[in-house]
Amino acid sequence: MPILTEPNSTQWTDPDTVDRAVVTYWAQLAEIGDVEREPHNHKKRQIILVERGALSCEVAGGLWIVPPRSAIWIPGGALHAIKGSRIEGYNAFIAPDAACDLPTTCCVLSVTPLLRELMIRSASLPLLYDEASASSRMVTVMLDEIATAQLENLHLPMPADSRLRGLVEQMLKSPSVRGTMEFWAERACVSERTLARLVERETGMSFGRWREQLTIMLAVKRMAEGVSVHAVASDLGYDSSPSFITMFKKAMGAPPARYMAERHTAR
């Protein structure tokens, strides 16, 4: 079953059964409500390019947000869960022996105009395209583009500790509740010192940095869904838009409005 395409589509063939370096499908999620795919894996490596909307992908130890003009890379065999709504994009599966210089861990990649066009073109190829043809050479260029794509800072390390997982669920459910470290320590029924130590051990980040990264990822997802910067700042518990914009620009290198405008322009 594909991750984004209609499960009963006559155009769908399990990519793990196709004897070609790359199999690409046009992809779309439901227009109404969130769709969540249960944890699953594929033998082949996978890259999902997002054209519209934003999706989230959770793999053991991490959560990734994928806005427009970005793609999630998933290694072969990695157990992952996808969630999103109103998504359009392209979903490519890559054979394990197709190239040796592709990423070995899950990550979000910045998609160049060339990589985007190559994925679109590859989605129109026959499943069993001629391996001695221009189609095969085009696929090779596509793999080269994936290998040199820049990484994006849209990854949140996810803790395994049950107490921290409980905090994550609370933060995701009520993102406007910013709270102090003392506040969250009380929610986790631990001391502030224990909370700081747990977060550092489980994520490699300080509590403040980890909390900020979660805020950034939620902001990117909401803005990709069409929510205004002002509304996002309010929804995430900021007293004013300027303070949110300053935090976002420092972390992402551009103010939120420009960051998203560049992605929609690229489409």
Disulfide bonds with the S-S distance in Angstrom:
none
